[in-house]
Amino acid sequence: MNDERVMADVKVAKSVSYIIFWFGIFGVLLYRWFVLHQTLMDTLDFFLVWLMASLVQFFILAAKGIPLTYPLALKGKGQQSYVFFVPLLTGVLTSLLVFIRVGMDTRRMLGGFAGSFLATLLLFIVYRLIVQVWEKKYMEEND
């Protein structure tokens, strides 16, 4: 029974299941960190599973040549703004979470901001480089 319609439905079901799984683990992490006041070391197993799933998805999408801003169709300046403002928003949210978790500790808040901003920006740059390599390879194959 290799009906294409059935295979497409199976892909949709797996995709929805993955999204629920991914957000579910993230929700469990947030609950354990902020409600139960557990540390990262206490939740390292959940965190590593969530991080690996995120990175695998991230790099597979980049290797397939899917634009960073998918499903938004941004070009040029819009994409550059996205690549800057999303890491900025990530840094601000991290600082806010640090504030909620430990209070007004400026050093930790700035460290959280800088670390998450730079890590997200670096991931976006790596993603864009992978997509550029994919596009170059794809263009060479079609010539």
Phi, psi and omega per residue, in radians:
M1 nan 1.371 -3.132
N2 -1.830 0.728 3.111
D3 -1.135 2.255 -3.098
E4 -1.061 -0.590 3.133
R5 -1.135 -0.722 3.114
V6 -1.143 -0.737 3.136
M7 -1.128 -0.667 3.100
A8 -1.137 -0.709 3.108
D9 -1.140 -0.652 3.094
V10 -1.130 -0.727 3.104
K11 -1.076 -0.732 3.124
V12 -1.107 -0.779 -3.138
A13 -1.087 -0.745 3.118
K14 -1.154 -0.660 3.129
S15 -1.119 -0.807 3.118
V16 -1.110 -0.714 3.116
S17 -1.088 -0.722 3.127
Y18 -1.110 -0.759 -3.134
I19 -1.076 -0.764 3.109
I20 -1.111 -0.763 3.117
F21 -1.064 -0.833 -3.095
W22 -1.101 -0.860 3.117
F23 -1.218 -0.548 3.105
G24 -1.115 -0.811 3.108
I25 -1.107 -0.724 3.109
F26 -1.083 -0.719 3.085
G27 -1.091 -0.727 3.102
V28 -1.091 -0.731 3.100
L29 -1.059 -0.852 3.134
L30 -1.058 -0.735 3.127
Y31 -1.086 -0.813 -3.106
R32 -1.187 -0.606 -3.135
W33 -1.300 -0.786 -2.964
F34 -1.773 -0.400 3.099
V35 -1.713 -0.820 -3.136
L36 -1.531 -0.135 3.118
H37 0.987 0.710 3.059
Q38 -1.502 2.726 -3.141
T39 -1.563 3.000 3.080
L40 -1.060 -0.669 3.133
M41 -1.123 -0.578 3.098
D42 -1.192 -0.503 -3.064
T43 -1.964 0.333 -3.045
L44 -1.002 -0.661 -3.132
D45 -1.081 -0.860 3.105
F46 -1.112 -0.746 -3.100
F47 -1.087 -0.764 -3.125
L48 -1.157 -0.678 3.082
V49 -1.099 -0.801 3.138
W50 -1.110 -0.770 -3.122
L51 -1.125 -0.778 -3.139
M52 -1.115 -0.759 3.106
A53 -1.062 -0.712 3.133
S54 -1.134 -0.802 -3.113
L55 -1.193 -0.677 3.107
V56 -1.090 -0.815 3.113
Q57 -1.062 -0.785 -3.128
F58 -0.996 -0.879 -3.077
F59 -1.312 -0.520 3.062
I60 -1.159 -0.760 3.106
L61 -1.082 -0.726 3.118
A62 -1.133 -0.741 -3.117
A63 -1.166 -0.436 3.100
K64 -1.485 -0.085 3.112
G65 1.429 0.298 3.138
I66 -1.342 2.238 -3.088
P67 -1.007 2.604 -3.116
L68 -1.024 -0.621 -3.058
T69 -1.550 0.131 3.133
Y70 -0.976 2.368 0.151
P71 -1.556 0.058 3.076
L72 -1.335 2.375 -3.137
A73 -1.664 1.368 -3.139
L74 -1.763 2.472 3.110
K75 -2.231 2.693 2.995
G76 0.926 -2.034 -3.070
K77 -1.121 -0.604 3.108
G78 -1.081 -0.729 3.115
Q79 -1.224 -0.647 3.092
Q80 -1.130 -0.706 3.094
S81 -1.096 -0.748 3.128
Y82 -1.040 -0.798 -3.103
V83 -1.139 -0.440 3.104
F84 -1.585 -0.797 -3.005
F85 -1.323 -0.536 3.102
V86 -1.153 -0.817 3.045
P87 -1.086 -0.625 3.090
L88 -1.081 -0.793 3.101
L89 -1.107 -0.677 3.087
T90 -1.062 -0.748 3.111
G91 -1.114 -0.745 3.134
V92 -1.127 -0.776 3.121
L93 -1.110 -0.674 3.094
T94 -1.111 -0.753 3.095
S95 -1.069 -0.707 3.111
L96 -1.117 -0.738 3.116
L97 -1.156 -0.657 3.069
V98 -1.114 -0.737 3.112
F99 -1.063 -0.774 3.128
I100 -1.120 -0.677 -3.057
R101 -1.332 -0.812 -3.017
V102 -2.084 -0.037 -3.141
G103 1.555 -2.880 -3.046
M104 -1.381 1.401 3.056
D105 -1.998 1.657 -2.994
T106 -1.015 -0.714 -3.128
R107 -1.085 -0.801 3.128
R108 -1.182 -0.672 3.133
M109 -1.120 -0.779 3.110
L110 -1.165 -0.671 3.083
G111 -1.113 -0.751 3.092
G112 -1.102 -0.742 3.109
F113 -1.087 -0.912 -3.086
A114 -1.086 -0.788 -3.117
G115 -1.097 -0.836 -3.109
S116 -1.254 -0.656 3.101
F117 -1.075 -0.877 -3.101
L118 -1.179 -0.677 3.125
A119 -1.135 -0.764 3.128
T120 -1.166 -0.746 3.110
L121 -1.080 -0.745 3.108
L122 -1.085 -0.759 3.101
L123 -1.064 -0.729 3.129
F124 -1.135 -0.685 3.119
I125 -1.161 -0.767 3.104
V126 -1.082 -0.748 3.107
Y127 -1.002 -0.840 -3.109
R128 -1.112 -0.684 3.094
L129 -1.110 -0.740 3.113
I130 -1.095 -0.763 3.129
V131 -1.117 -0.691 3.108
Q132 -1.101 -0.727 3.087
V133 -1.087 -0.749 3.121
W134 -1.082 -0.799 -3.135
E135 -1.086 -0.745 3.132
K136 -1.087 -0.786 3.130
K137 -1.110 -0.751 -3.127
Y138 -1.129 -0.717 3.126
M139 -1.156 -0.671 3.113
E140 -1.150 -0.652 3.130
E141 -1.186 -0.563 -3.103
N142 -1.504 -0.129 3.116
D143 -1.514 nan nan
